């Protein structure tokens, strides 16, 4: 009898030990699965609900000009949000905000002014200004390139960038004799040389200058 009781106690002890190990394993394996995704989803939802669409650095540094087309978005305010051209006088007209000077400002500066004007009517307005179509800032690529013409200058663009946008050189292009025509502040033209072969070989990278509005690249 004593032997039977001892076996019963041992069996019960083994069963209890097995149940404890199983519960411990489920707890250890289950807790990360139950908490981590929930926290991640909550963080994502919170961040997505409070941030406006990001703008690129080039968009933020761009100087708005007359005839540019702007996309103005006011979060959860479709009646105020719209795509609007900048008038010839450099201004735009927006519901609730009224007449605003846009020309000569960056999208970020315009965002701040629109936000301040809308605070009278909207609680914590979130405003995003993007350049939908750049018509005021352009450069030209002429001569022996695949696609000569005018191109919008919406971000930092070098001479190499411009040549690439124009489809590259034609067969008989004089790559050592390229130049940029630029107007000086006094209105006089300036001729800036660009030797393509020197630039790409690293001999004279400083010639690969950023373009300014109204620059014309000539590829003889």
C-alpha positions as CSV (number, residue, x, y, z in Angstrom):
1,X,0.0,0.0,0.0
2,X,2.8,2.4,0.9
3,X,4.4,1.7,-2.4
4,X,1.2,2.4,-4.3
5,X,0.7,5.7,-2.4
6,X,4.3,6.8,-3.2
7,X,3.7,6.0,-6.9
8,X,0.4,8.0,-6.9
9,X,2.2,11.0,-5.3
10,X,5.0,10.8,-7.8
11,X,2.6,10.7,-10.7
12,X,0.6,13.7,-9.4
13,X,3.8,15.6,-8.9
14,X,4.8,14.9,-12.5
15,X,1.4,16.0,-13.8
16,X,1.5,19.3,-11.9
17,X,5.1,19.9,-13.0
18,X,4.1,19.3,-16.7
19,X,1.2,21.7,-16.4
20,X,3.4,24.4,-14.9
21,X,6.0,24.1,-17.6
22,X,3.3,24.3,-20.3
23,X,1.8,27.5,-18.8
24,X,5.2,29.1,-18.4
25,X,6.1,28.4,-22.0
26,X,2.7,29.8,-23.3
27,X,3.2,33.0,-21.2
28,X,6.8,33.5,-22.5
29,X,5.8,32.9,-26.1
30,X,2.5,34.7,-26.1
31,X,3.4,38.0,-24.4
32,X,5.6,39.5,-27.2
33,X,3.1,38.5,-29.8
34,X,0.2,40.1,-28.0
35,X,1.9,43.4,-27.1
36,X,4.5,44.3,-29.7
37,X,2.2,44.5,-32.8
38,X,-0.5,46.4,-30.9
39,X,2.1,49.0,-29.8
40,X,3.5,49.3,-33.3
41,X,0.1,49.8,-34.8
42,X,-0.9,52.4,-32.2
43,X,2.4,54.3,-32.8
44,X,1.8,54.2,-36.6
45,X,-1.8,55.3,-36.3
46,X,-0.8,58.1,-34.0
47,X,2.0,59.4,-36.2
48,X,-0.1,59.1,-39.4
49,X,-2.9,61.0,-37.9
50,X,-1.0,64.0,-36.7
51,X,1.5,64.6,-39.5
52,X,0.9,66.4,-42.7
53,X,2.4,65.0,-46.0
54,X,6.2,65.5,-46.1
55,X,7.7,67.9,-48.5
56,X,11.1,67.6,-50.1
57,X,13.9,70.0,-49.3
58,X,13.9,71.3,-52.8
59,X,10.2,72.1,-52.6
60,X,10.7,73.9,-49.3
61,X,13.6,76.1,-50.7
62,X,11.8,76.8,-54.0
63,X,11.0,80.5,-54.5
64,X,7.4,80.8,-55.8
65,X,6.8,83.0,-58.8
66,X,3.9,84.4,-60.8
67,X,2.1,81.8,-63.0
68,X,3.2,78.9,-60.7
69,X,0.4,76.4,-59.8
70,X,0.2,75.6,-56.1
71,X,-1.5,72.7,-54.4
72,X,-2.8,73.9,-51.0
73,X,-4.2,71.2,-48.7
74,X,-5.8,72.0,-45.3
75,X,-6.3,68.7,-43.5
76,X,-10.0,67.8,-43.1
77,X,-11.0,71.0,-44.8
78,X,-11.9,70.2,-48.5
79,X,-13.7,73.5,-49.0
80,X,-10.5,75.4,-48.3
81,X,-8.1,73.0,-50.0
82,X,-7.5,73.6,-53.7
83,X,-5.1,73.8,-56.6
84,X,-4.6,77.4,-57.5
85,X,-2.4,79.5,-59.9
86,X,-0.4,82.4,-58.7
87,X,-1.7,85.5,-60.4
88,X,0.4,87.9,-62.4
89,X,0.5,90.2,-59.4
90,X,2.1,87.5,-57.3
91,X,-1.0,86.9,-55.1
92,X,-3.4,84.1,-54.5
93,X,-6.9,84.2,-53.1
94,X,-8.0,81.5,-50.6
95,X,-11.3,81.0,-48.8
96,X,-11.2,82.3,-45.2
97,X,-7.6,83.4,-45.6
98,X,-8.3,86.1,-48.3
99,X,-5.6,87.7,-50.5
100,X,-2.1,86.4,-49.8
101,X,1.3,87.3,-51.3
102,X,2.8,84.1,-52.7
103,X,5.4,85.3,-55.2
104,X,8.9,85.6,-53.7
105,X,8.2,83.2,-50.9
106,X,9.0,79.5,-50.3
107,X,6.2,77.0,-49.8
108,X,7.1,76.7,-46.1
109,X,6.8,80.5,-45.6
110,X,3.4,80.5,-47.4
111,X,2.2,77.5,-45.2
112,X,3.0,79.6,-42.1
113,X,1.0,82.6,-43.2
114,X,-2.0,80.6,-44.4
115,X,-2.0,78.7,-41.1
116,X,-2.0,82.0,-39.1
117,X,-4.9,83.4,-41.1
118,X,-6.9,80.3,-40.8
119,X,-6.6,80.0,-37.0
120,X,-9.4,82.6,-36.7
121,X,-11.8,80.2,-38.2
122,X,-10.3,76.7,-37.8
123,X,-8.9,75.1,-34.7
124,X,-5.2,74.0,-35.2
125,X,-5.2,74.1,-39.0
126,X,-2.7,71.8,-40.7
127,X,-1.6,73.4,-44.0
128,X,0.6,71.9,-46.7
129,X,1.7,73.9,-49.8
130,X,3.3,72.1,-52.7
131,X,4.3,73.4,-56.1
132,X,2.1,71.5,-58.5
133,X,3.4,73.1,-61.7
134,X,6.5,75.3,-61.9
135,X,6.0,77.8,-64.7
136,X,8.0,80.8,-63.4
137,X,11.4,79.1,-63.2
138,X,12.8,77.5,-66.3
139,X,16.1,76.8,-68.0
140,X,16.9,76.0,-71.7
141,X,19.1,73.4,-73.3
142,X,19.8,74.1,-77.0
143,X,22.0,72.7,-79.7
144,X,23.2,69.1,-80.2
145,X,21.1,67.3,-77.6
146,X,18.3,64.8,-78.2
147,X,15.5,66.9,-76.7
148,X,16.3,70.6,-76.9
149,X,13.9,73.0,-75.2
150,X,12.8,74.6,-72.0
151,X,12.6,72.7,-68.7
152,X,11.1,73.6,-65.3
153,X,13.6,74.4,-62.6
154,X,11.9,73.1,-59.5
155,X,14.9,71.8,-57.6
156,X,18.7,72.0,-57.6
157,X,19.8,71.1,-61.1
158,X,23.4,71.1,-62.4
159,X,24.6,71.3,-66.0
160,X,25.0,67.5,-66.1
161,X,21.5,67.0,-64.7
162,X,20.2,69.3,-67.5
163,X,22.0,67.5,-70.2
164,X,20.6,64.2,-69.0
165,X,17.1,65.7,-68.9
166,X,17.6,66.8,-72.5
167,X,18.3,63.2,-73.5
168,X,22.1,63.4,-73.8
169,X,24.2,64.4,-76.7
170,X,23.8,63.9,-80.4
171,X,26.6,62.2,-82.4
172,X,28.5,65.3,-83.4
173,X,28.1,67.3,-80.3
174,X,31.3,69.3,-79.3
175,X,31.4,68.1,-75.6
176,X,34.5,70.3,-74.8
177,X,32.9,73.5,-76.0
178,X,29.6,73.6,-74.1
179,X,28.8,76.9,-72.3
180,X,26.0,78.4,-70.1
181,X,24.5,81.7,-70.9
182,X,23.5,83.6,-67.8
183,X,22.2,87.1,-67.2
184,X,24.2,89.1,-64.6
185,X,22.5,91.3,-62.0
186,X,23.1,94.3,-64.3
187,X,21.4,92.6,-67.2
188,X,24.6,91.8,-69.2
189,X,25.1,88.2,-70.5
190,X,27.7,86.0,-69.0
191,X,29.3,83.0,-70.8
192,X,30.3,80.2,-68.4
193,X,32.4,77.4,-70.0
194,X,31.6,73.7,-69.4
195,X,34.0,71.0,-70.6
196,X,32.0,67.8,-70.4
197,X,35.0,65.4,-70.6
198,X,36.9,67.3,-67.9
199,X,33.9,67.2,-65.6
200,X,33.1,63.5,-65.9
201,X,36.8,62.6,-65.6
202,X,37.1,64.6,-62.4
203,X,39.6,67.1,-63.7
204,X,37.3,70.2,-63.3
205,X,34.1,69.3,-61.3
206,X,33.6,72.9,-60.3
207,X,32.3,73.6,-63.8
208,X,29.2,71.5,-63.0
209,X,27.4,74.5,-61.5
210,X,23.8,74.6,-60.3
211,X,21.6,76.3,-62.8
212,X,19.7,79.5,-62.2
213,X,16.3,80.5,-63.6
214,X,16.6,81.6,-67.3
215,X,20.0,80.0,-67.8
216,X,20.6,78.6,-71.3
217,X,22.9,75.7,-71.9
218,X,24.4,75.7,-75.5
219,X,25.8,72.5,-76.9
220,X,27.5,73.3,-80.2
